[in-house]
Amino acid sequence: MQQVLDTAYERTSDAERARFAELSGDGPAVHTRPDTKEADRRLAADPHIGAALEWLDQHAYRSPGAARRAVAEQAARVDAQEAYARATRRAWVDQRAVTDALAEYYGRRHGDHGLYAGSCGKQAVTPAS
């Protein structure tokens, strides 16, 4: 059991180790407020993102910069490795699987109506009703 725990501990990130130390009483308290400077720098690098965030502030009647701060804080929390793994898992799901899941959930027919079906070459766009 100790080997399993040691292996699990070795595979954790520095942030997870610091959190473990804090919870076990073996380390200083760690503040988990994300560092938004790097995320804010990346947001500032794209003028289109800046314009979109300003538009959001104006149309949501928020103070200037509120959307940028909110997005920067959220982006700082993103685990790049987990985001990559999630994108990889999503890539395994093709259009056919999505339409089949929707058809199963909603049903293939509703009264006089059925699923839209079409094709582009030999590729089916949605399943036939």
C-alpha positions as CSV (number, residue, x, y, z in Angstrom):
1,M,0.0,0.0,0.0
2,Q,2.9,2.4,0.8
3,Q,4.3,1.8,-2.7
4,V,1.0,2.7,-4.3
5,L,0.7,5.9,-2.2
6,D,4.3,6.8,-3.0
7,T,3.7,6.3,-6.7
8,A,0.6,8.4,-6.6
9,Y,2.4,11.2,-4.7
10,E,5.2,11.2,-7.3
11,R,2.7,11.7,-10.1
12,T,1.1,14.7,-8.5
13,S,1.8,18.3,-9.5
14,D,3.6,20.8,-7.3
15,A,0.3,22.5,-6.6
16,E,-1.3,19.2,-5.5
17,R,1.7,18.4,-3.3
18,A,1.5,21.9,-1.6
19,R,-2.2,21.3,-1.1
20,F,-1.6,17.9,0.5
21,A,1.1,19.4,2.8
22,E,-1.3,22.1,3.8
23,L,-4.1,19.6,4.6
24,S,-1.9,17.2,6.4
25,G,-0.4,20.0,8.5
26,D,3.1,19.4,7.2
27,G,3.4,22.7,5.2
28,P,2.5,26.3,5.1
29,A,-1.0,27.4,4.1
30,V,-1.2,27.8,0.4
31,H,-3.4,30.4,-1.2
32,T,-5.0,29.0,-4.3
33,R,-5.8,32.4,-6.0
34,P,-4.7,31.9,-9.5
35,D,-1.9,34.0,-11.0
36,T,-3.8,36.0,-13.6
37,K,-0.8,38.0,-14.9
38,E,0.1,35.3,-17.6
39,A,-3.5,34.8,-18.6
40,D,-4.0,38.6,-18.8
41,R,-0.9,38.9,-21.0
42,R,-2.2,36.3,-23.4
43,L,-5.6,38.0,-23.6
44,A,-3.9,41.4,-24.3
45,A,-1.9,39.8,-27.2
46,D,-5.0,39.4,-29.3
47,P,-6.8,42.6,-30.3
48,H,-10.0,40.7,-31.3
49,I,-10.3,39.2,-27.9
50,G,-9.8,42.6,-26.3
51,A,-12.6,44.1,-28.5
52,A,-14.9,41.2,-27.7
53,L,-14.3,41.6,-24.0
54,E,-14.9,45.4,-24.2
55,W,-18.2,44.7,-26.1
56,L,-19.3,42.3,-23.3
57,D,-18.6,44.9,-20.7
58,Q,-20.6,47.6,-22.6
59,H,-23.6,45.4,-23.4
60,A,-23.7,43.8,-19.9
61,Y,-23.4,47.3,-18.3
62,R,-20.3,46.2,-16.4
63,S,-17.4,48.4,-15.5
64,P,-14.6,48.4,-18.1
65,G,-12.2,45.5,-17.7
66,A,-14.7,43.3,-15.7
67,A,-15.0,40.7,-18.5
68,R,-11.2,40.7,-19.0
69,R,-10.6,40.1,-15.3
70,A,-13.2,37.3,-15.2
71,V,-11.8,35.6,-18.2
72,A,-8.2,35.9,-17.0
73,E,-9.1,34.4,-13.6
74,Q,-10.9,31.5,-15.3
75,A,-8.0,31.0,-17.8
76,A,-5.5,30.9,-14.9
77,R,-7.4,28.0,-13.4
78,V,-7.3,25.9,-16.6
79,D,-5.1,22.9,-16.4
80,A,-3.5,22.8,-19.9
81,Q,-2.8,19.0,-19.6
82,E,-6.5,18.3,-18.7
83,A,-7.7,20.6,-21.5
84,Y,-5.6,18.6,-24.0
85,A,-6.8,15.3,-22.6
86,R,-10.4,16.5,-22.9
87,A,-9.9,17.7,-26.5
88,T,-8.4,14.3,-27.3
89,R,-11.4,12.5,-25.8
90,R,-13.8,14.7,-27.7
91,A,-11.9,14.0,-31.0
92,W,-12.8,10.3,-30.6
93,V,-16.5,11.2,-30.9
94,D,-17.6,11.6,-34.5
95,Q,-20.7,13.3,-36.0
96,R,-22.5,10.0,-36.4
97,A,-22.1,9.2,-32.7
98,V,-23.4,12.6,-31.7
99,T,-26.5,12.3,-33.9
100,D,-27.2,8.8,-32.8
101,A,-27.0,9.9,-29.1
102,L,-29.4,12.8,-29.8
103,A,-31.8,10.5,-31.7
104,E,-31.8,8.0,-28.9
105,Y,-32.4,10.8,-26.3
106,Y,-35.1,12.7,-28.2
107,G,-36.5,9.8,-30.3
108,R,-36.5,9.4,-34.0
109,R,-40.1,10.5,-34.6
110,H,-42.4,13.0,-33.0
111,G,-45.9,12.9,-34.4
112,D,-45.8,13.5,-38.1
113,H,-42.2,14.7,-37.9
114,G,-38.9,12.8,-38.0
115,L,-35.2,13.5,-38.0
116,Y,-33.7,15.5,-40.9
117,A,-31.4,13.4,-43.0
118,G,-29.0,14.4,-45.6
119,S,-25.7,13.4,-47.1
120,C,-22.6,14.9,-48.7
121,G,-21.1,12.4,-51.0
122,K,-21.0,9.1,-49.1
123,Q,-20.9,10.9,-45.7
124,A,-24.2,10.9,-43.9
125,V,-25.0,14.2,-42.2
126,T,-27.6,12.8,-39.9
127,P,-29.2,9.4,-39.6
128,A,-32.3,8.8,-41.7
129,S,-35.6,8.8,-39.9
